[in-house]
Amino acid sequence: MTTPPKHLQPEIEAKIDALLSQMTLLEKVGQLTQLGASIVGGFDFTAFMENPDPELLKDIQRDFHEDWIKEGAVGSYLGVQGADEINRLQKIAIEESRLGIPLIFGLDVIHGYRTIFPIPLAEACSWEPELARQTAEIAAREAAAAGLHWTFAPMVDIARDARWGRIAEGSGEDPFLGSAFAAARVRGFQGDNLADPQHLAACAKHYIGYGGALAGRDYNTVEMALQTLYEIYLPPFAAAVEAGVATFMSAFNDLNGVPTTANRFTLTDILRGQLGFRGFVVSDSNSIGELVTHGYAADRKDAGQKALQAGVDMDMVTESYRWGIPELVETGELPLEVVDEAVRRVLRVKFLLGLFDHPYRSDAKMESATQLRADHLEIAREAARRAIVLLKNEQGILPLKENIQKIAVIGPLADSAFDMLGSWSFTGSYKNAVTILAGIKAATEAEVLYASGCETNAQQPEDFSAAWEIANQADVVVAVMGESARMSGEAASRLELGLPGNQEALLKALKATGKPLVVILSNGRPLAVPWVAQNADALLETWQLGLQAGPAVADVLFGAYNPSGKLAATFPYAVGQTPIYYNHPNTGRPAGDFWFTSKYIDGPVTPLYPFGFGLSYTTFAYADLDVEVDAAKITIRANVTNTGGLSGEEVVQLYLADPVASRVRPVKELKGFQKILLAPGETRKVTFELTHSSLGFYDAELRYVVEPGQFKVWMGPNSAEGLESEFWISRELLLG
Ligand code: BGC
């Protein structure tokens, strides 16, 4: 891995020294300044949001402050698209600025550039980090061909609260699974060599604790024990550093009273001191300006000083550094070394990207030849079908049988191309998406009847008669329900977690026809849908699957693909349970029949579907769990057998618990997983090896410790089921 190394490259450091010695203060601050293209034309955003037609974007007039480039007063742009435009601006920097330092162009390429893949939460449900590596690599290829150098991804925030809309952008609730996906996506975006023009610099965001927003409300304050920070929220960021991530983004939230964009403890002590990160940190959009709103800085200048001194190297869009830092340095309030160090980090990434030697990494021809390639779409379909989670399948109603003559496809999301793309998909076009209805029609010879039935989120009662009529004519009803693309993602927290609008009422009407009811959910977060779980004959969670949603759903519906996804986040039974996650402590009074226990009086304490849950068209049995402990490791083995009649994949999950410790520990923690393919009747011995150090935790003094004693272990199909055993680790064994 050649990306921001733990060991610096002396030639690059020498080049940086040489440049730094020639730079004026304004040029230095320029490297720390990222501008967003501002819109100067009469572009109607409201109309665009109503009808997000990419054609409309062509008419936008943008102002790039080109005079700033000539002055060397800008180091980066956010939001510029297209190789021609990027090269045009780059040329100004190279040819018309005094030192010719290249610009770095960044954009939110989150789950695809033109080829839109499933939302990240969906991809995590495949439990196949390698697949996420591939989709990130394709996203990088397309975006790099469009002239970009840098993506603001992966988003590696742990999310335990489904109300938080940004749960869609990450890998769910678990630090172990999240770390595997964080590392895979960094590798995918960056490849082995940042200088390779088919890759991008990645950005681990939002550092840190952003997903812990109180009440699931975006941007809300975060309070958490530092042990929780270290054990739950930090590991995916640490994995990203380990994988060589080039940049980090600070977050919007405050953490225990200190905004994460001005938090020296997290940005410097942990990130650079403990994790050894050598790339640069960019603020989130306007998060430096918001230090004033938080009540942490008096004005923009104060905000800039606090952010820079804490360890935020680049200011995204507020121009706080540009307008505040020179004066602070000149008056001696800010040491020049702080500025120099930040500039060094930014230049280091530019050198690693090879921008000094090859500032124009693509052109328009390369750009158009690289988008939406057939092989990219093929992976998009593969990633999409592997993200689908089968939650229920009564009497094996799925896959749909060949003797079915008429299928009624009903629901507001059945034919909604735009909603299949999910949040952060503005670089793609819904015009290239295949809807679920289109996918079904293309895959079957049965007659397909269609009615949208209702709107996604209507506030008034609606007439269900068209849907009712076709349901009555059909052999099976396939109802496609869920959330619109804009109901998850940034600033899209929800108070309720049920199906919005009249959707559940429509499902009740469809159920009343007595026809078999297959419900396909399309949404960006776990939903609390107990009525649906109880009344649907089959239930598929398909998330927002991207351009190939239709073919992927059809593959699963008709059995061309046997579903293998498992939930990466717990599905609550009711919104009142949130935040809900499997790796919680036991409490002194776990829920039970006794009145004075940790329970609700009006509903269950258990989730609708636990973390790790997902069915297959075949069945698996676990047997012969065996644990062996020696001085070097713990070996855990079990036999997994495909007991059904179809080939299928199972995600074998390994959980551990430390039942007696000096700090209360979670009831279970994921420590390993393997996805295996088994033919009918086939048995495979699945083996996990754990080091002793993987049994540890942060004690009351925040020291990482492994305590001797008893450990429980489970191997099974999800976080709530599995074979259970135990083992002991003695003090002598730990001391080796
Ligand atoms: C988001 C970031 C994103 C940035 C730039 C912010 O509002 O929080 O995730 O990268 O905008 O678009």
Residues whose N, C-alpha, C, O or C-beta is under 5 A from the ligand:
A	BS01	BGC	D108 F152 D284 S285
